[in-house]
Amino acid sequence: MKQNGVTIWLTGLSGAGKSTISDALGKKIKNFGYSLEVLDGDVVRTNLTKGLGFSKEDRDTNIRRIGFVCQLLTRNNVIVLVAAISPYRDIRNEVREKIGNFMEVYINAPLTICETRDVKGLYKKARSGEIKSFTGIDDPYEAPINPEVECRTDIETLEESVDKILRKLKEMNYIE
C-alpha cells in the first residue's frame, strides 16, 4: 500500500478532546497498516521542549519545534498526528506552510465543557490565579478560521469525530 505523508494537527482548548481523538484515530490508522507517529503536546513538552515556559514566544518556539519534527516525518511519508493546544493562528499557519501536506483539525468544545473534563485541575488553578497565562482563561485561544475538519466534542461521539477525520483523509488522498 502506497503511503503519502501528512501532518494531522489537532488544535483546541485543554480538555477539548485532542488526545482522546488522537489515540482513537491513531489506532485506526495503524490498523489500516499505515506508518504513524503521534506527537502529544504534553509528551513533547516533557521531552523535546523541556524548559520552555508559556509566554507567547515560548509557545511559538514549542510549536515550531513540533512543526520541524512533523516536516521531517511527513516528507518521509509518515502520517503524523499532533495533539497540541497551539493557541495562536499565525504559528499554526507558519508550520502548515513549511510542512505542506497538512490537515488542521479543530477540536471544538465550549470552555464550560472543557472545565468539567479537567482531571488535572488546571482550569481551577488558572481561575484562582495559581496558574498564569492559561489558554482560554487569561491567554487567548485563536480558533482556526478554515480548518479542514471541525470536531464538536460536546455534541459528537468519539467515533463520529474519528470517522469525520478519516473521511477527510480519504478525500484528500492521504489514505485509501
N, C-alpha and C positions, 0 to 999 in steps of 0.2 A: 504494500500500500504506500503510495507516494504521500509524503507529508510536507506541507508548507508551514514554515514558522510563522507564528503570530503571538503578539502580546495581548492578553485579555486583561484589561486594567479595571478592577473593581474598586470604585470610589464611593464614599459615603460616610456619614457620621459614625462615631463609635457606637456599637450596638445595633447598627442598621441590618447586619447580617452578612457582611462581606466574607468573613472566614467560614461561616456555615455554608454559604453558597459555593465558595471556592472548594471546600472539602468535598461536597457532593458532586460538583461539576468535575473536579479532578478525578474522582473515582470513575465516573462515566467515561471520560476521555481516555483514561488508562485502559479501561475495559474494552474500548474500541481498538486498542493496540497502538495508540499514538505515544510518541515520546513527549514527556511533560515534566516541567519543573514548576514548583509553587513557591512564590516569594510572599510570605505573610509579613505584614508591616511590623508586628510585634517581634517575630523571629529575626527579621532583618535588623531591627534596632538593637537587638542583643548581640548580633554577630558582625554585621557589615558596617553599621553606622553607630556603633557604641561610642559614647562620648558626645554625641550631638544632643543639643537641647531642643527646645520647642519655639525658638524665635522664628520669625519668617525666614531668615537666612539659613538657619539650621534645617528647617523643614524643607526648604528648596534644595539644599545640599543632599538631604536624605533621599528625596525623590529623584534627583539627578543620578545619584549612585545606583538606585534601584533601576532607573532607566538604562544606565550603561550596561548593567548585567543583562537586562532584557534585550538590549540591542545585540549583544554578543550571542545570546542563545537563539534569538529569533532569526538572525542571519544564518545560523547553523541548523535551521529547520526544526527547532524545538518549539512546542507550544508552551508559552509561559503564562501562568496565572498569577496576577498580582492582586493582593488584598491589602490595600493601604488607604488610610483616610485621604491623603493627598488633597488638602483642602483648597489649594489655590489653582484656579483655572489656567493661568498663564504657564505655570510649570508643567501641568499635565499636557498642555498643548505643545510645549517645548519638547517633552520626551516623545510625544506622538510623532512629531516631525522627524526626530532623529531615528526612531525605530522603524517607521514606515508601515509595516504590517501591524496594525494596531486596532484594537476594538475597545472602546470605552463603554463600561457598563456602570450605570448609576444605580447604586443600591440605595433606594429611597425609602426612608421611614421617617415619620414625624419625630421631632425631638422628644415629645412626650412618650412615645413608644420606645425609643432608644433608651430613655432613662429607666423605664420599667425592666429592660433587659440587662441592665448594668450590674453584672455579677461582681465586678471588681470595686464597685462603689466610687468610680471616678467622677461621675456627674455630681454625686452628693458632695464629694470633696471640692469639686470646682465651684459649686453653688455656695459652699461655706467659705470660700476664699483660700482653702488649703492648697489647691492647685490653681496656678495662674496660667493664662493663655490657653485655655482648654477649648478646643474646636466645638463650636455650637453654643458655647456659653459666653465667654469673653474674648473669643477669637473667631473670626468668620469662617464659614464653610461656603465656598462658591460652587454651587451645583453646576453640573455640565449643562451647556446650552443645547447641544445637539448630540447626545450620546447615541451610539449605535443601538444600545438596549437600555431600557429602564425597568428595573425590577422594583415593584411596590411591595415590600415585605410585610407591610401592615395589612394588605388585603389579598396577597397571593400566597399559595403554599410554596414550600421549598421546591417541590417537584415542578410546579408551574414556572418558577423563576429559572431553574436549571434548564428546562425544556425550551424556554424562550431564548436563552443564550445559545443553546445547541442549534436551534433553528437558524439563528443569525450566522453562526459559524459555518453552517452548511450553505446558506445563501451567499456568503462571501467566499465560498470555495476554499475554506481552510480545513474542513473535514468533509468526508463523504457521507 
